Amino acid sequence: MGSITDFVSEINKTGFSRANRYEMMFVVPTAVNGLSPGLSRSLTYRIASVNLPSKSIATTETKVYGPVRQAPYSTTYDQLTFSMYLSKDLRERKSMENWMHYIVDYDNHKIRYLNEYKGSIYLAIFDEQENQTASYHFMEAFPLSIGEVALAYANEDVAQCQITMSYRKYIETDSKQWQAANGSYY
């Protein structure tokens, strides 16, 4: 059994991750960015909070001999949710709506092919010295839902909106991939 000294020593070696040191970058399809110019850049600076989604292994019960066992068959991912601060004209919300209307046409309800509307999202996490400690790439991402915007005469807070994104999968990436993507998304 470890001592308190071992605990302190381990924490001093690895430290803690601070939940307020992150950056999200969006790579949206050219057609979507044409509908909402500057969407990728403006969203990066508007993310109020983000939840790094959980990842699970889906299993099925199987029995050959003896007790029942769980046999894995797939990896499952929860949706990516984040809140964003809204500009005076709500352009961030409108941009997400434009993306959604691009996916499912507002007038005729035709649905585009995935490779026409999918984007990528990168999430980087930093330490207190601004060194990147982790990064994640969410592939084939697109907005699934736009949350409500709470308005009230008594509320003087900055308006926020929650966005839920669907994506195929996410992987942890290294800083070289993040830097390559970071240089090319503007």
VEXFI-499542 format. One record per residue: residue in three letters; x, y, z of N, C-alpha, C in turn. Coordinates in steps of 0.02 Angstrom, whole numbers, padded with zeros to 5 digits, always signed. Layout:
ALAXYZXYZXYZ/...
REM end
This chain:
MET+00042-00059+00000+00000+00000+00000+00044+00062+00000/GLY+00026+00111-00042+00066+00171-00049+00055+00220+00009/SER+00101+00263+00018+00096+00314+00071+00075+00380+00040/ILE+00062+00428+00084+00045+00494+00061+00104+00526+00023/THR+00164+00508+00042+00224+00533+00007+00225+00507-00064/ASP+00207+00443-00074+00204+00415-00142+00151+00451-00184/PHE+00094+00466-00153+00041+00501-00187+00065+00571-00209/VAL+00094+00608-00164+00118+00676-00179+00173+00673-00232/SER+00216+00624-00228+00270+00617-00277+00241+00604-00347/GLU+00191+00561-00350+00160+00545-00415+00125+00607-00444/ILE+00089+00643-00403+00054+00703-00426+00105+00756-00448/ASN+00160+00763-00413+00211+00811-00433+00242+00793-00500/LYS+00247+00728-00515+00275+00707-00580+00228+00721-00637/THR+00164+00704-00629+00116+00708-00685+00069+00768-00681/GLY+00059+00797-00623+00015+00854-00616-00058+00836-00629/PHE-00099+00887-00636-00170+00879-00650-00186+00915-00715/SER-00235+00890-00749-00261+00924-00809-00312+00975-00786/ARG-00305+01036-00809-00352+01089-00793-00407+01091-00845/ALA-00469+01093-00823-00526+01088-00868-00539+01152-00907/ASN-00502+01206-00894-00514+01269-00929-00459+01284-00980/ARG-00420+01235-01000-00366+01246-01048-00376+01201-01108/TYR-00414+01226-01156-00430+01186-01215-00443+01233-01274/GLU-00443+01204-01332-00460+01241-01392-00492+01192-01441/MET-00547+01213-01473-00579+01172-01524-00570+01206-01591/MET-00557+01165-01641-00548+01190-01709-00596+01152-01754/PHE-00629+01188-01798-00678+01158-01843-00652+01162-01915/VAL-00658+01108-01950-00644+01106-02022-00710+01087-02054/VAL-00742+01137-02084-00808+01126-02114-00801+01121-02189/PRO-00848+01087-02222-00846+01082-02295-00847+01151-02327/THR-00817+01157-02385-00812+01221-02420-00881+01251-02433/ALA-00928+01210-02454-00996+01235-02468-01029+01263-02406/VAL-01019+01231-02349-01048+01254-02286-01014+01319-02265/ASN-00949+01323-02272-00913+01384-02255-00935+01441-02301/GLY-00954+01425-02363-00979+01475-02409-01045+01504-02386/LEU-01086+01462-02354-01150+01486-02327-01140+01529-02265/SER-01089+01514-02227-01073+01550-02165-00999+01567-02165/PRO-00978+01618-02202-00906+01634-02207-00874+01645-02138/GLY-00815+01617-02130-00778+01624-02067-00803+01580-02011/LEU-00846+01532-02026-00874+01489-01974-00819+01453-01935/SER-00770+01425-01969-00717+01387-01935-00680+01430-01885/ARG-00661+01490-01905-00622+01534-01862-00664+01560-01804/SER-00725+01583-01817-00765+01614-01764-00784+01564-01710/LEU-00799+01502-01729-00818+01453-01679-00762+01436-01631/THR-00701+01437-01656-00643+01421-01613-00641+01464-01551/TYR-00660+01528-01558-00655+01575-01503-00720+01581-01463/ARG-00770+01543-01479-00835+01550-01447-00855+01490-01404/ILE-00813+01441-01398-00832+01380-01361-00827+01393-01286/ALA-00884+01394-01253-00887+01407-01181-00869+01345-01141/SER-00893+01288-01164-00877+01225-01130-00887+01168-01179/VAL-00852+01114-01167-00856+01055-01210-00849+00993-01166/ASN-00884+00941-01184-00879+00877-01149-00842+00828-01194/LEU-00785+00804-01172-00749+00752-01208-00792+00689-01201/PRO-00819+00663-01257-00867+00608-01252-00835+00543-01228/SER-00879+00501-01203-00856+00435-01181-00851+00388-01240/LYS-00813+00336-01231-00802+00284-01281-00813+00218-01245/SER-00848+00172-01277-00863+00107-01246-00852+00051-01296/ILE-00847-00008-01269-00845-00068-01310-00913-00102-01303/ALA-00947-00111-01360-01011-00146-01360-00997-00220-01358/THR-01037-00255-01317-01027-00327-01309-01093-00364-01318/THR-01087-00427-01328-01145-00471-01329-01129-00531-01284/GLU-01181-00558-01255-01170-00616-01212-01159-00678-01255/THR-01110-00717-01235-01095-00779-01272-01079-00834-01222/LYS-01096-00893-01242-01082-00950-01198-01062-01009-01241/VAL-01002-01032-01231-00980-01093-01265-00979-01149-01213/TYR-00939-01140-01161-00938-01186-01104-00932-01144-01042/GLY-00961-01165-00988-00955-01129-00925-00999-01067-00922/PRO-00979-01018-00882-01021-00958-00871-01026-00916-00935/VAL-01077-00875-00937-01087-00828-00992-01031-00776-00990/ARG-01007-00757-01049-00954-00706-01054-00978-00650-01099/GLN-00948-00593-01092-00961-00536-01135-00910-00537-01191/ALA-00933-00540-01253-00889-00541-01312-00894-00473-01347/PRO-00838-00437-01354-00840-00372-01387-00852-00380-01462/TYR-00889-00331-01491-00901-00333-01563-00893-00264-01596/SER-00890-00210-01557-00884-00144-01588-00866-00092-01536/THR-00841-00036-01559-00829+00022-01516-00887+00070-01527/THR-00913+00098-01473-00967+00147-01479-00944+00213-01449/TYR-00971+00268-01476-00951+00335-01455-01013+00375-01437/ASP-01010+00412-01383-01064+00459-01367-01057+00521-01412/GLN-01109+00559-01417-01108+00620-01458-01064+00673-01425/LEU-01039+00718-01467-00998+00774-01444-01045+00833-01431/THR-01044+00859-01370-01085+00917-01353-01041+00973-01329/PHE-01059+01033-01349-01023+01092-01325-01071+01151-01323/SER-01054+01200-01281-01092+01262-01278-01050+01317-01308/MET-01082+01363-01343-01044+01417-01372-01077+01484-01355/TYR-01033+01534-01345-01056+01602-01333-01081+01630-01400/LEU-01135+01667-01397-01166+01694-01458-01150+01768-01468/SER-01137+01787-01530-01127+01856-01548-01194+01893-01544/LYS-01191+01960-01550-01251+02001-01547-01303+01979-01599/ASP-01280+01958-01658-01326+01939-01711-01339+01863-01714/LEU-01316+01826-01664-01325+01753-01660-01295+01716-01719/ARG-01243+01743-01749-01214+01713-01809-01190+01642-01800/GLU-01167+01625-01740-01143+01556-01729-01201+01507-01733/ARG-01256+01524-01703-01316+01481-01708-01340+01477-01780/LYS-01343+01534-01814-01364+01536-01883-01318+01493-01927/SER-01254+01495-01912-01206+01455-01951-01220+01380-01943/MET-01234+01359-01882-01251+01289-01870-01316+01271-01905/GLU-01364+01317-01904-01427+01305-01939-01415+01299-02015/ASN-01372+01343-02041-01355+01339-02113-01324+01272-02130/TRP-01280+01247-02087-01249+01182-02098-01303+01128-02098/MET-01348+01131-02050-01402+01081-02047-01448+01086-02108/HIS-01463+01147-02131-01505+01156-02190-01469+01132-02253/TYR-01403+01135-02252-01365+01109-02309-01370+01033-02311/ILE-01370+01001-02253-01375+00928-02249-01444+00905-02272/VAL-01496+00934-02242-01565+00918-02261-01595+00983-02287/ASP-01606+00986-02353-01631+01047-02384-01696+01070-02352/TYR-01697+01133-02333-01753+01161-02297-01818+01160-02337/ASP-01813+01169-02402-01873+01173-02445-01898+01105-02469/ASN-01853+01065-02496-01876+01002-02527-01859+00939-02486/HIS-01825+00948-02430-01809+00894-02383-01764+00840-02412/LYS-01728+00856-02466-01680+00808-02494-01618+00808-02450/ILE-01589+00749-02444-01531+00740-02401-01469+00732-02445/ARG-01417+00768-02428-01354+00764-02465-01315+00702-02445/TYR-01266+00686-02485-01220+00631-02469-01172+00653-02415/LEU-01151+00605-02373-01107+00619-02317-01044+00658-02337/ASN-01012+00638-02391-00949+00671-02409-00960+00743-02432/GLU-01022+00766-02440-01035+00836-02456-01040+00880-02394/TYR-01059+00851-02337-01072+00892-02278-01030+00875-02217/LYS-00991+00822-02219-00952+00803-02160-00894+00851-02150/GLY-00877+00861-02088-00821+00903-02069-00777+00867-02019/SER-00730+00902-01991-00687+00874-01939-00685+00924-01882/ILE-00676+00897-01822-00667+00939-01763-00605+00914-01727/TYR-00564+00961-01706-00505+00946-01668-00511+00979-01599/LEU-00496+00942-01548-00497+00967-01480-00427+00959-01451/ALA-00397+01014-01430-00331+01012-01399-00337+01032-01326/ILE-00298+00999-01285-00297+01013-01213-00226+01035-01196/PHE-00221+01088-01155-00157+01118-01139-00144+01117-01064/ASP-00080+01122-01045-00063+01129-00975-00057+01203-00957/GLU-00037+01217-00897-00034+01287-00874+00021+01328-00908/GLN+00068+01294-00940+00121+01329-00977+00104+01333-01052/GLU+00042+01318-01070+00017+01319-01139+00049+01266-01183/ASN+00074+01213-01154+00098+01155-01192+00039+01109-01205/GLN+00034+01086-01266-00020+01039-01281-00006+00972-01248/THR-00054+00947-01212-00045+00883-01177-00085+00827-01208/ALA-00138+00844-01245-00179+00793-01279-00217+00826-01335/SER-00234+00788-01385-00277+00813-01439-00318+00756-01468/TYR-00377+00773-01492-00424+00724-01518-00451+00748-01585/HIS-00460+00701-01631-00488+00716-01697-00554+00680-01703/PHE-00608+00718-01713-00675+00691-01723-00688+00690-01798/MET-00695+00632-01826-00700+00623-01898-00773+00620-01921/GLU-00784+00645-01982-00849+00644-02014-00902+00676-01969/ALA-00887+00735-01944-00931+00769-01897-00981+00813-01934/PHE-01040+00820-01903-01091+00865-01927-01139+00880-01870/PRO-01173+00938-01872-01218+00955-01817-01281+00912-01817/LEU-01297+00886-01759-01356+00844-01751-01414+00883-01721/SER-01399+00927-01674-01452+00968-01645-01423+01033-01618/ILE-01467+01082-01617-01451+01148-01590-01497+01158-01530/GLY-01468+01173-01474-01507+01182-01413-01540+01250-01411/GLU-01581+01258-01361-01618+01320-01352-01571+01375-01328/VAL-01592+01437-01337-01557+01496-01311-01604+01526-01259/ALA-01582+01527-01197-01624+01553-01143-01621+01630-01143/LEU-01679+01660-01152-01685+01733-01151-01733+01752-01095/ALA-01715+01804-01058-01758+01829-01004-01738+01900-00988/TYR-01786+01943-00972-01771+02013-00956-01725+02018-00896/ALA-01730+01972-00849-01689+01974-00789-01620+01944-00799/ASN-01607+01915-00857-01544+01881-00870-01496+01926-00908/GLU-01440+01944-00876-01390+01986-00909-01328+01946-00929/ASP-01331+01880-00924-01276+01838-00944-01268+01838-01020/VAL-01209+01818-01043-01197+01810-01115-01239+01751-01139/ALA-01273+01761-01194-01315+01708-01222-01271+01650-01246/GLN-01294+01589-01232-01258+01529-01252-01307+01481-01286/CYS-01279+01437-01324-01318+01386-01359-01280+01321-01357/GLN-01313+01267-01343-01281+01201-01342-01289+01168-01410/ILE-01235+01140-01435-01234+01105-01499-01217+01032-01485/THR-01251+00987-01519-01235+00916-01516-01212+00895-01586/MET-01154+00867-01589-01124+00845-01652-01123+00769-01656/SER-01136+00744-01715-01126+00673-01729-01058+00667-01763/TYR-01027+00611-01757-00963+00597-01790-00956+00522-01795/ARG-00913+00501-01840-00903+00429-01850-00863+00398-01793/LYS-00807+00430-01778-00764+00406-01724-00716+00462-01706/TYR-00683+00454-01648-00629+00500-01632-00568+00461-01612/ILE-00511+00492-01625-00447+00462-01606-00405+00514-01572/GLU-00363+00491-01528-00314+00538-01499-00259+00547-01550/THR-00241+00609-01560-00190+00625-01610-00129+00653-01575/ASP-00074+00658-01612-00015+00688-01583-00011+00761-01605/SER+00034+00798-01576+00038+00870-01589+00054+00886-01661/LYS+00089+00843-01697+00106+00856-01767+00042+00858-01810/GLN-00004+00811-01797-00067+00811-01834-00107+00874-01818/TRP-00107+00894-01754-00144+00953-01734-00115+01015-01768/GLN-00049+01020-01767-00017+01079-01798-00029+01081-01872/ALA-00028+01023-01905-00041+01021-01977-00113+01044-01991/ALA-00160+01020-01951-00229+01041-01961-00239+01113-01941/ASN-00206+01134-01888-00214+01202-01861-00190+01253-01912/GLY-00140+01236-01951-00115+01283-02000-00157+01286-02063/SER-00203+01239-02073-00238+01236-02136-00313+01251-02132/TYR-00338+01267-02073-00410+01274-02069-00436+01344-02081/TYR-00394+01394-02083-00419+01462-02093-00429+01477-02166/
REM end
